[in-house]
Amino acid sequence: MKIDILTLFPEMFAPLEHSIVGKAREKGLLDIAYHNFRENAEKSRHVDDEPYGGGQGMLLRAQPIFDAYDQIEKENPRVILLDPAGKQFNQAYAEELAQEDHLMFICGHYEGYDERIKTLVTDEISLGDYVLTGGELAAMTMIDATVRLIPEVIGKEASHADDSFSSGLLEYPQYTRPYDFRGMVVPDVLMSGHHENIRKWRLYESLKKTYERRPDLLERYELSAEKAKMLAEIKAGGQG
């Protein structure tokens, strides 16, 4: 995968040199390039200006962004504009982006964008209902969530198949050694070696956590007969 990032602060992306994303680059599975569009500004290196019609704040000018975009070698890239007014990012969207060959992120600053910049864009995306000082942190989050889903990056698809949100539910509790830590012990079912019972316990706990913490996810989740029965028990206060 190739990723191009248009930003005023390339140095902010240092974390992408490490961990899973860094390893993906070392393996040759990922190529990331940073483009400081201030270098393309024609007007005394100014990338922003006052909005026509008045108003508070400054807008990113179209010219530096367009010129930086034109200099990048590309063929039908997915161009993502980081914008608080955009569609909210989620796991399903990360899975979709992981199938792409070329992604491009435009990181804004100041009050907003000249609307004409959006003619370059295929996706306007937000991390959530809050405002950051710039798009860099949002872009890093999206890149990390996406790159780890590229085949061969983590190694085993099962490593992320059970992640929270990948299945539509929150992930079940997990434990490792020792069995007894400060009086807190691992549930007996996980020590039983009975794979079917373990599967049922994990499914029940996943449904329970989702019901308690993110019931909104269940509103659009398709329940099988088994899951519907478990959820009914959970709502009734039953024990798994």
GUKOL-904968 format. One record per residue: residue in three letters; x, z, y of N, C-alpha, C in turn; chain. Coordinates in Angstrom, 3 decimals. Example, Ala and Ser with C-alpha at 12.3 -4.5 7.8 and 13.67 -1.06 7.14 Angstrom:
BEGIN
  type      n_px      n_pz      n_py     ca_px     ca_pz     ca_py      c_px      c_pz      c_py  mol
   ALA    13.190     7.800    -5.690    12.300     7.800    -4.500    13.200     7.800    -3.300    A
   SER    12.850     7.080    -2.250    13.670     7.140    -1.060    12.900     7.870     0.030    A
This chain:
BEGIN
  type      n_px      n_pz      n_py     ca_px     ca_pz     ca_py      c_px      c_pz      c_py  mol
   MET     0.838     0.000    -1.195     0.000     0.000     0.000     0.875     0.000     1.247    A
   LYS     0.429    -0.746     2.241     1.096    -0.756     3.534     0.207    -0.048     4.554    A
   ILE     0.809     0.833     5.365     0.075     1.532     6.414     0.819     1.359     7.729    A
   ASP     0.130     0.858     8.737     0.673     0.764    10.085    -0.082     1.744    10.973    A
   ILE     0.661     2.468    11.804     0.057     3.485    12.663     0.409     3.192    14.113    A
   LEU    -0.603     2.960    14.934    -0.410     2.767    16.374    -0.591     4.116    17.040    A
   THR     0.452     4.624    17.675     0.443     5.975    18.194     1.380     6.120    19.385    A
   LEU     1.096     7.078    20.244     2.005     7.419    21.339     3.036     8.452    20.909    A
   PHE     2.852     9.047    19.731     3.727    10.127    19.284     4.155     9.941    17.829    A
   PRO     5.010     8.964    17.555     5.453     8.728    16.170     6.112     9.947    15.543    A
   GLU     6.763    10.776    16.371     7.477    11.942    15.843     6.535    12.964    15.217    A
   MET     5.254    12.903    15.543     4.299    13.854    14.973     4.072    13.620    13.480    A
   PHE     4.453    12.449    12.986     4.167    12.100    11.601     5.274    12.508    10.631    A
   ALA     6.180    13.365    11.065     7.263    13.836    10.195     6.768    14.418     8.872    A
   PRO     5.628    15.133     8.829     5.161    15.669     7.538     4.938    14.610     6.461    A
   LEU     4.712    13.364     6.856     4.493    12.314     5.865     5.777    11.916     5.136    A
   GLU     6.892    12.504     5.540     8.160    12.254     4.842     8.295    13.155     3.618    A
   HIS     7.368    14.078     3.444     7.503    15.099     2.413     6.333    15.080     1.434    A
   SER     6.420    15.927     0.418     5.359    16.157    -0.563     4.924    14.844    -1.228    A
   ILE     3.638    14.748    -1.545     3.122    13.614    -2.318     3.318    12.288    -1.587    A
   VAL     3.043    12.276    -0.274     3.187    11.034     0.491     4.643    10.603     0.526    A
   GLY     5.542    11.558     0.727     6.969    11.235     0.732     7.437    10.683    -0.600    A
   LYS     6.946    11.249    -1.689     7.320    10.771    -3.022     6.767     9.371    -3.276    A
   ALA     5.575     9.094    -2.755     5.004     7.756    -2.908     5.871     6.725    -2.203    A
   ARG     6.418     7.097    -1.057     7.305     6.186    -0.337     8.606     5.982    -1.110    A
   GLU     9.131     7.058    -1.686    10.366     6.960    -2.465    10.188     6.065    -3.687    A
   LYS     9.003     6.098    -4.285     8.719     5.279    -5.469     8.443     3.817    -5.120    A
   GLY     8.335     3.515    -3.829     8.029     2.151    -3.423     6.557     1.819    -3.521    A
   LEU     5.700     2.837    -3.661     4.260     2.619    -3.756     3.603     2.575    -2.382    A
   LEU     4.357     2.978    -1.362     3.787     3.105    -0.025     4.817     2.731     1.027    A
   ASP     4.389     1.954     2.001     5.239     1.585     3.138     4.500     1.957     4.419    A
   ILE     5.095     2.860     5.213     4.467     3.296     6.460     5.348     2.875     7.639    A
   ALA     4.729     2.265     8.639     5.443     1.871     9.853     4.710     2.437    11.061    A
   TYR     5.479     2.915    12.048     4.919     3.501    13.260     5.176     2.573    14.446    A
   HIS     4.173     2.428    15.288     4.267     1.527    16.426     3.846     2.289    17.687    A
   ASN     4.810     2.594    18.539     4.518     3.287    19.794     4.019     2.268    20.798    A
   PHE     2.715     2.253    21.025     2.160     1.192    21.874     2.463     1.407    23.355    A
   ARG     3.094     2.517    23.721     3.556     2.672    25.099     4.611     1.607    25.421    A
   GLU     5.356     1.195    24.396     6.377     0.167    24.589     5.770    -1.184    24.931    A
   ASN     4.468    -1.344    24.710     3.794    -2.609    25.015     3.075    -2.593    26.358    A
   ALA     3.100    -1.450    27.031     2.366    -1.339    28.293     3.032    -2.165    29.383    A
   GLU     2.261    -3.003    30.039     2.794    -3.866    31.104     2.830    -3.164    32.451    A
   LYS     1.960    -2.184    32.657     1.787    -1.546    33.949     2.604    -0.251    34.041    A
   SER     3.900    -0.391    34.323     4.795     0.766    34.478     4.696     1.718    33.287    A
   ARG     4.544     1.146    32.095     4.447     1.917    30.843     3.236     2.835    30.815    A
   HIS     2.259     2.595    31.686     1.031     3.373    31.670     0.085     2.812    30.611    A
   VAL    -0.367     3.659    29.720    -1.272     3.219    28.663    -2.713     3.590    28.970    A
   ASP    -2.932     4.362    30.059    -4.278     4.815    30.385    -4.619     4.477    31.832    A
   ASP    -5.906     4.538    32.139    -6.357     4.261    33.509    -7.736     4.893    33.694    A
   GLU    -8.181     4.932    34.956    -9.482     5.507    35.268   -10.600     4.573    34.801    A
   PRO   -11.725     5.126    34.368   -12.840     4.277    33.910   -13.563     3.598    35.063    A
   TYR   -13.962     2.350    34.862   -14.829     1.692    35.831   -16.147     2.467    35.928    A
   GLY   -16.675     2.542    37.135   -17.941     3.231    37.335   -17.794     4.714    37.565    A
   GLY   -16.540     5.199    37.533   -16.305     6.611    37.774   -16.467     7.455    36.523    A
   GLY   -16.194     8.722    36.656   -16.272     9.631    35.516   -14.985    10.396    35.345    A
   GLN   -15.035    11.458    34.576   -13.857    12.293    34.375   -12.991    11.751    33.255    A
   GLY   -11.701    12.085    33.340   -10.772    11.706    32.284   -10.236    10.303    32.443    A
   MET    -9.343     9.962    31.516    -8.683     8.667    31.518    -8.978     7.957    30.192    A
   LEU    -8.957     6.632    30.227    -9.205     5.829    29.040    -7.943     5.082    28.632    A
   LEU    -7.754     4.918    27.327    -6.680     4.055    26.851    -6.995     2.617    27.221    A
   ARG    -6.019     1.937    27.797    -6.199     0.555    28.199    -6.133    -0.366    26.981    A
   ALA    -6.823    -1.479    27.066    -6.869    -2.416    25.945    -5.541    -3.135    25.733    A
   GLN    -4.868    -3.520    26.812    -3.679    -4.385    26.711    -2.572    -3.830    25.800    A
   PRO    -2.138    -2.575    25.934    -1.063    -2.090    25.053    -1.456    -2.102    23.578    A
   ILE    -2.718    -1.762    23.294    -3.180    -1.735    21.913    -3.230    -3.143    21.336    A
   PHE    -3.786    -4.087    22.089    -3.884    -5.469    21.615    -2.502    -6.067    21.362    A
   ASP    -1.572    -5.826    22.286    -0.239    -6.405    22.119     0.486    -5.802    20.922    A
   ALA     0.335    -4.495    20.710     0.950    -3.858    19.543     0.329    -4.401    18.260    A
   TYR    -0.970    -4.565    18.259    -1.684    -5.109    17.104    -1.193    -6.523    16.782    A
   ASP    -1.023    -7.343    17.810    -0.612    -8.737    17.612     0.782    -8.857    17.011    A
   GLN     1.634    -7.856    17.230     3.016    -7.912    16.752     3.164    -7.518    15.278    A
   ILE     2.110    -6.985    14.686     2.181    -6.501    13.307     1.812    -7.621    12.335    A
   GLU     2.642    -7.802    11.317     2.324    -8.777    10.284     1.171    -8.241     9.447    A
   LYS     0.140    -9.046     9.290    -1.048    -8.531     8.621    -1.879    -9.669     8.041    A
   GLU    -2.695    -9.282     7.080    -3.652   -10.210     6.487    -4.885    -9.406     6.085    A
   ASN    -5.908    -9.484     6.906    -7.158    -8.767     6.669    -6.962    -7.260     6.443    A
   PRO    -6.313    -6.568     7.375    -6.137    -5.120     7.196    -7.427    -4.363     7.461    A
   ARG    -7.537    -3.191     6.919    -8.625    -2.259     7.252    -8.143    -1.491     8.484    A
   VAL    -8.767    -1.706     9.632    -8.302    -1.126    10.897    -9.196     0.056    11.248    A
   ILE    -8.602     1.241    11.290    -9.350     2.483    11.456    -9.058     3.084    12.819    A
   LEU   -10.098     3.269    13.588    -9.989     3.906    14.896   -10.410     5.360    14.751    A
   LEU    -9.532     6.288    15.114    -9.853     7.711    15.043   -10.665     8.074    16.270    A
   ASP   -11.928     8.421    16.060   -12.855     8.617    17.165   -13.863     9.705    16.794    A
   PRO   -14.033    10.745    17.633   -15.000    11.814    17.330   -16.418    11.292    17.121    A
   ALA   -16.723    10.116    17.673   -18.066     9.552    17.538   -18.219     8.703    16.282    A
   GLY   -17.161     8.613    15.472   -17.201     7.755    14.295   -17.876     8.398    13.101    A
   LYS   -17.953     7.636    12.017   -18.496     8.125    10.753   -17.599     9.228    10.209    A
   GLN   -18.196    10.245     9.622   -17.398    11.378     9.154   -16.646    11.053     7.874    A
   PHE   -15.380    11.399     7.853   -14.504    11.163     6.706   -14.876    12.094     5.556    A
   ASN   -14.827    11.566     4.322   -15.070    12.406     3.150   -14.304    11.850     1.950    A
   GLN   -14.448    12.505     0.809   -13.686    12.117    -0.375   -14.042    10.716    -0.853    A
   ALA   -15.306    10.372    -0.788   -15.718     9.029    -1.224   -15.058     7.955    -0.370    A
   TYR   -14.923     8.244     0.912   -14.278     7.276     1.805   -12.788     7.172     1.493    A
   ALA   -12.144     8.294     1.165   -10.731     8.274     0.772   -10.542     7.426    -0.481    A
   GLU   -11.455     7.569    -1.442   -11.387     6.778    -2.673   -11.540     5.289    -2.370    A
   GLU   -12.379     4.973    -1.406   -12.566     3.572    -1.002   -11.298     3.020    -0.360    A
   LEU   -10.698     3.796     0.543    -9.484     3.337     1.224    -8.315     3.184     0.255    A
   ALA    -8.290     3.990    -0.789    -7.190     3.937    -1.755    -7.143     2.600    -2.499    A
   GLN    -8.225     1.829    -2.431    -8.265     0.521    -3.091    -7.711    -0.597    -2.210    A
   GLU    -7.428    -0.291    -0.943    -6.970    -1.302     0.005    -5.460    -1.548    -0.110    A
   ASP    -5.026    -2.742     0.274    -3.603    -3.078     0.303    -2.963    -2.757     1.652    A
   HIS    -3.766    -2.825     2.712    -3.205    -2.639     4.057    -4.181    -1.851     4.919    A
   LEU    -3.716    -0.712     5.421    -4.492     0.101     6.348    -3.771     0.164     7.685    A
   MET    -4.552     0.219     8.748    -3.978     0.371    10.085    -4.778     1.447    10.815    A
   PHE    -4.071     2.407    11.401    -4.710     3.498    12.131    -4.370     3.390    13.615    A
   ILE    -5.388     3.498    14.453    -5.184     3.527    15.898    -5.484     4.945    16.379    A
   CYS    -4.454     5.623    16.875    -4.579     7.022    17.295    -4.735     7.097    18.804    A
   GLY    -5.862     7.587    19.239    -6.134     7.668    20.665    -5.717     8.987    21.287    A
   HIS    -5.720     9.013    22.590    -5.479    10.219    23.383    -6.334    10.089    24.638    A
   TYR    -6.306    11.094    25.455    -7.066    11.085    26.702    -8.563    11.160    26.411    A
   GLU    -9.393    10.670    27.313   -10.838    10.858    27.209   -11.493     9.893    26.228    A
   GLY   -10.885     8.738    26.025   -11.484     7.776    25.110   -10.791     6.433    25.176    A
   TYR   -11.493     5.371    24.757   -10.930     4.032    24.658   -11.673     3.056    25.571    A
   ASP   -10.951     2.072    26.051   -11.617     0.891    26.588   -12.405     0.277    25.435    A
   GLU   -13.679     0.028    25.637   -14.564    -0.411    24.564   -14.074    -1.681    23.880    A
   ARG   -13.311    -2.503    24.585   -12.850    -3.768    24.014   -11.851    -3.577    22.881    A
   ILE   -11.207    -2.412    22.823   -10.298    -2.109    21.716   -11.053    -2.157    20.387    A
   LYS   -12.312    -1.798    20.418   -13.097    -1.700    19.192   -13.384    -3.054    18.547    A
   THR   -13.099    -4.136    19.268   -13.266    -5.461    18.657   -12.199    -5.723    17.594    A
   LEU   -11.123    -4.927    17.587   -10.071    -5.052    16.577   -10.387    -4.244    15.323    A
   VAL   -11.367    -3.379    15.411   -11.556    -2.291    14.455   -12.591    -2.635    13.385    A
   THR   -12.316    -2.202    12.150   -13.296    -2.335    11.073   -14.035    -1.034    10.813    A
   ASP   -13.382     0.113    11.099   -13.971     1.420    10.824   -13.685     2.386    11.976    A
   GLU   -14.710     3.078    12.442   -14.530     4.168    13.403   -14.812     5.466    12.657    A
   ILE   -13.794     6.342    12.592   -13.867     7.502    11.708   -13.526     8.792    12.449    A
   SER   -14.236     9.848    12.077   -14.010    11.187    12.613   -13.780    12.157    11.455    A
   LEU   -12.954    13.187    11.684   -12.788    14.216    10.657   -13.973    15.163    10.607    A
   GLY   -14.649    15.345    11.724   -15.763    16.283    11.757   -16.290    16.443    13.164    A
   ASP   -17.192    17.374    13.325   -17.860    17.561    14.606   -17.062    18.479    15.523    A
   TYR   -15.875    18.031    15.864   -15.023    18.735    16.818   -14.063    17.716    17.409    A
   VAL   -13.393    18.097    18.484   -12.523    17.154    19.197   -11.082    17.638    19.139    A
   LEU   -10.181    16.761    18.713    -8.744    17.035    18.726    -8.132    16.415    19.980    A
   THR    -6.908    16.833    20.324    -6.244    16.281    21.499    -5.802    14.842    21.283    A
   GLY    -5.705    14.429    20.041    -5.314    13.056    19.741    -5.645    12.717    18.305    A
   GLY    -5.452    11.462    17.945    -5.815    11.010    16.611    -4.763    11.209    15.548    A
   GLU    -3.574    11.704    15.941    -2.471    11.803    14.983    -2.768    12.748    13.819    A
   LEU    -3.253    13.944    14.118    -3.541    14.904    13.051    -4.637    14.386    12.123    A
   ALA    -5.629    13.732    12.709    -6.697    13.156    11.891    -6.153    12.050    10.990    A
   ALA    -5.286    11.212    11.532    -4.708    10.122    10.735    -3.881    10.677     9.583    A
   MET    -3.084    11.707     9.848    -2.276    12.311     8.776    -3.147    12.873     7.669    A
   THR    -4.232    13.514     8.045    -5.148    14.069     7.051    -5.748    12.973     6.188    A
   MET    -6.191    11.896     6.823    -6.788    10.794     6.093    -5.775    10.115     5.178    A
   ILE    -4.551     9.952     5.673    -3.506     9.303     4.877    -3.171    10.141     3.657    A
   ASP    -3.037    11.455     3.843    -2.719    12.334     2.717    -3.828    12.288     1.670    A
   ALA    -5.090    12.369     2.115    -6.215    12.355     1.188    -6.327    11.033     0.448    A
   THR    -5.913     9.941     1.087    -6.023     8.610     0.503    -4.863     8.294    -0.431    A
   VAL    -3.638     8.556     0.011    -2.453     8.167    -0.750    -2.399     8.856    -2.103    A
   ARG    -2.829    10.117    -2.176    -2.768    10.833    -3.448    -3.688    10.215    -4.502    A
   LEU    -4.610     9.344    -4.070    -5.532     8.697    -5.007    -5.026     7.341    -5.498    A
   ILE    -3.923     6.861    -4.927    -3.362     5.588    -5.372    -2.826     5.751    -6.792    A
   PRO    -3.165     4.847    -7.707    -2.653     4.952    -9.071    -1.136     5.106    -9.090    A
   GLU    -0.648     5.994    -9.947     0.773     6.271   -10.160     1.378     7.209    -9.125    A
   VAL     0.670     7.540    -8.061     1.239     8.451    -7.064     1.335     9.856    -7.627    A
   ILE     0.229    10.370    -8.175     0.255    11.697    -8.787     0.693    11.612   -10.236    A
   GLY     0.368    10.537   -10.903     0.816    10.377   -12.281    -0.337    10.330   -13.262    A
   LYS    -1.237    11.305   -13.181    -2.389    11.354   -14.075    -3.659    11.324   -13.252    A
   GLU    -4.524    10.362   -13.550    -5.791    10.278   -12.818    -6.607    11.549   -12.985    A
   ALA    -6.437    12.223   -14.149    -7.181    13.457   -14.380    -6.774    14.547   -13.408    A
   SER    -5.598    14.400   -12.787    -5.126    15.419   -11.859    -6.040    15.554   -10.664    A
   HIS    -6.684    14.466   -10.269    -7.587    14.551    -9.122    -9.041    14.249    -9.483    A
   ALA    -9.297    13.921   -10.741   -10.672    13.602   -11.131   -11.603    14.797   -10.980    A
   ASP   -11.059    16.017   -11.153   -11.875    17.224   -11.053   -11.745    17.900    -9.700    A
   ASP   -11.057    17.272    -8.758   -10.945    17.848    -7.425   -12.321    18.111    -6.836    A
   SER   -12.399    19.117    -5.957   -13.632    19.325    -5.224   -14.009    18.032    -4.504    A
   PHE   -15.276    17.672    -4.563   -15.879    16.503    -3.924   -15.694    15.223    -4.739    A
   SER   -14.639    15.104    -5.580   -14.475    13.875    -6.361   -15.643    13.692    -7.322    A
   SER   -16.099    14.780    -7.917   -17.224    14.711    -8.854   -18.557    14.876    -8.150    A
   GLY   -18.515    15.173    -6.864   -19.737    15.449    -6.127   -20.034    16.931    -6.027    A
   LEU   -19.263    17.752    -6.770   -19.423    19.201    -6.762   -18.111    19.863    -6.365    A
   LEU   -18.173    21.129    -5.996   -16.955    21.884    -5.740   -16.287    22.225    -7.069    A
   GLU   -14.981    22.373    -7.043   -14.230    22.597    -8.274   -14.454    24.012    -8.811    A
   TYR   -14.481    24.123   -10.122   -14.653    25.410   -10.797   -13.406    26.298   -10.617    A
   PRO   -13.529    27.626   -10.833   -12.369    28.519   -10.729   -11.338    28.205   -11.809    A
   GLN   -10.065    28.421   -11.493    -8.993    28.189   -12.457    -8.031    29.374   -12.468    A
   TYR    -7.353    29.538   -13.591    -6.458    30.680   -13.783    -5.187    30.238   -14.499    A
   THR    -4.114    31.006   -14.312    -2.888    30.786   -15.068    -2.302    32.157   -15.436    A
   ARG    -1.135    32.192   -16.062    -0.526    33.448   -16.501    -0.177    34.353   -15.310    A
   PRO    -0.266    35.677   -15.498    -0.580    36.414   -16.731    -2.085    36.556   -16.956    A
   TYR    -2.459    36.922   -18.156    -3.876    37.105   -18.488    -4.489    38.230   -17.660    A
   ASP    -3.741    39.326   -17.521    -4.221    40.480   -16.761    -3.291    40.692   -15.563    A
   PHE    -3.824    40.488   -14.369    -3.036    40.703   -13.151    -3.754    41.730   -12.281    A
   ARG    -3.144    42.919   -12.195    -3.696    44.021   -11.402    -5.149    44.323   -11.771    A
   GLY    -5.417    44.261   -13.049    -6.755    44.591   -13.528    -7.733    43.436   -13.486    A
   MET    -7.317    42.312   -12.936    -8.164    41.118   -12.900    -7.785    40.221   -14.072    A
   VAL    -8.741    40.001   -14.990    -8.417    39.277   -16.220    -9.056    37.891   -16.229    A
   VAL    -8.466    37.017   -17.002    -8.973    35.657   -17.167   -10.262    35.710   -17.994    A
   PRO   -11.304    34.962   -17.618   -12.541    34.937   -18.412   -12.253    34.592   -19.872    A
   ASP   -12.896    35.334   -20.784   -12.629    35.188   -22.214   -12.861    33.764   -22.714    A
   VAL   -13.844    33.071   -22.139   -14.158    31.739   -22.629   -12.955    30.799   -22.494    A
   LEU   -12.133    31.000   -21.470   -10.969    30.137   -21.281    -9.867    30.435   -22.287    A
   MET    -9.953    31.578   -22.940    -8.958    31.952   -23.943    -9.432    31.610   -25.357    A
   SER   -10.667    31.108   -25.461   -11.290    30.919   -26.777   -10.783    29.703   -27.529    A
   GLY   -10.309    28.688   -26.782    -9.908    27.442   -27.439   -11.090    26.576   -27.829    A
   HIS   -12.307    27.004   -27.501   -13.522    26.253   -27.833   -13.807    25.288   -26.680    A
   HIS   -13.459    24.029   -26.846   -13.496    23.059   -25.751   -14.894    22.836   -25.184    A
   GLU   -15.903    22.826   -26.031   -17.266    22.594   -25.549   -17.750    23.770   -24.705    A
   ASN   -17.451    24.988   -25.148   -17.841    26.160   -24.365   -17.101    26.207   -23.029    A
   ILE   -15.842    25.803   -23.065   -15.055    25.762   -21.826   -15.646    24.734   -20.872    A
   ARG   -16.021    23.569   -21.401   -16.630    22.530   -20.560   -17.903    23.041   -19.901    A
   LYS   -18.759    23.703   -20.696   -20.017    24.216   -20.167   -19.769    25.300   -19.115    A
   TRP   -18.806    26.167   -19.367   -18.488    27.233   -18.404   -18.008    26.638   -17.087    A
   ARG   -17.136    25.653   -17.170   -16.615    25.016   -15.951   -17.731    24.314   -15.177    A
   LEU   -18.605    23.627   -15.887   -19.713    22.943   -15.228   -20.633    23.949   -14.548    A
   TYR   -20.949    25.032   -15.248   -21.812    26.067   -14.687   -21.189    26.663   -13.427    A
   GLU   -19.908    27.005   -13.499   -19.227    27.616   -12.363   -19.103    26.642   -11.189    A
   SER   -18.925    25.373   -11.498   -18.855    24.354   -10.455   -20.198    24.233    -9.733    A
   LEU   -21.275    24.203   -10.509   -22.611    24.160    -9.917   -22.899    25.420    -9.109    A
   LYS   -22.499    26.551    -9.635   -22.742    27.829    -8.962   -22.017    27.891    -7.621    A
   LYS   -20.752    27.503    -7.613   -19.985    27.531    -6.370   -20.579    26.573    -5.344    A
   THR   -20.988    25.398    -5.817   -21.586    24.419    -4.908   -22.899    24.939    -4.335    A
   TYR   -23.711    25.532    -5.177   -25.001    26.087    -4.737   -24.805    27.193    -3.702    A
   GLU   -23.799    28.029    -3.918   -23.573    29.176    -3.033   -22.883    28.778    -1.721    A
   ARG   -21.990    27.802    -1.795   -21.168    27.486    -0.621   -21.559    26.188     0.084    A
   ARG   -21.970    25.172    -0.680   -22.298    23.878    -0.080   -23.574    23.321    -0.688    A
   PRO   -24.704    24.020    -0.525   -25.955    23.520    -1.115   -26.345    22.138    -0.625    A
   ASP   -25.837    21.740     0.539   -26.143    20.410     1.056   -25.652    19.307     0.126    A
   LEU   -24.571    19.571    -0.622   -24.054    18.563    -1.549   -25.032    18.293    -2.691    A
   LEU   -25.789    19.312    -3.064   -26.734    19.158    -4.166   -27.946    18.325    -3.784    A
   GLU   -28.199    18.194    -2.488   -29.359    17.425    -2.033   -29.231    15.951    -2.390    A
   ARG   -27.988    15.467    -2.495   -27.781    14.051    -2.823   -27.065    13.867    -4.164    A
   TYR   -27.035    14.946    -4.953   -26.353    14.894    -6.251   -27.364    14.640    -7.359    A
   GLU   -27.060    13.695    -8.224   -27.972    13.355    -9.322   -27.714    14.283   -10.503    A
   LEU   -28.682    15.112   -10.815   -28.540    16.110   -11.872   -28.979    15.551   -13.223    A
   SER   -28.140    15.750   -14.244   -28.554    15.454   -15.612   -29.468    16.586   -16.071    A
   ALA   -30.072    16.432   -17.236   -30.947    17.481   -17.759   -30.170    18.778   -17.963    A
   GLU   -28.938    18.659   -18.452   -28.100    19.842   -18.670   -27.795    20.544   -17.353    A
   LYS   -27.434    19.774   -16.341   -27.091    20.358   -15.053   -28.311    20.953   -14.365    A
   ALA   -29.443    20.298   -14.491   -30.665    20.808   -13.890   -31.041    22.155   -14.500    A
   LYS   -30.869    22.303   -15.820   -31.168    23.566   -16.489   -30.217    24.658   -16.007    A
   MET   -28.933    24.328   -15.899   -27.960    25.308   -15.421   -28.270    25.738   -13.993    A
   LEU   -28.610    24.773   -13.155   -28.885    25.085   -11.759   -30.122    25.977   -11.641    A
   ALA   -31.108    25.738   -12.482   -32.302    26.586   -12.486   -31.928    28.022   -12.843    A
   GLU   -31.028    28.194   -13.810   -30.561    29.527   -14.195   -29.813    30.190   -13.037    A
   ILE   -29.009    29.398   -12.342   -28.243    29.927   -11.205   -29.185    30.401   -10.113    A
   LYS   -30.182    29.591    -9.797   -31.140    29.946    -8.750   -31.946    31.183    -9.137    A
   ALA   -32.148    31.336   -10.440   -32.906    32.488   -10.919   -32.031    33.734   -11.053    A
   GLY   -30.728    33.554   -10.799   -29.814    34.686   -10.891   -29.292    34.935   -12.278    A
   GLY   -29.368    33.906   -13.157   -28.892    34.050   -14.519   -27.380    34.092   -14.593    A
   GLN   -26.886    34.448   -15.741   -25.453    34.538   -15.967   -25.001    33.415   -16.889    A
   GLY   -23.822    32.816   -16.572   -23.321    31.742   -17.410   -22.509    32.264   -18.550    A
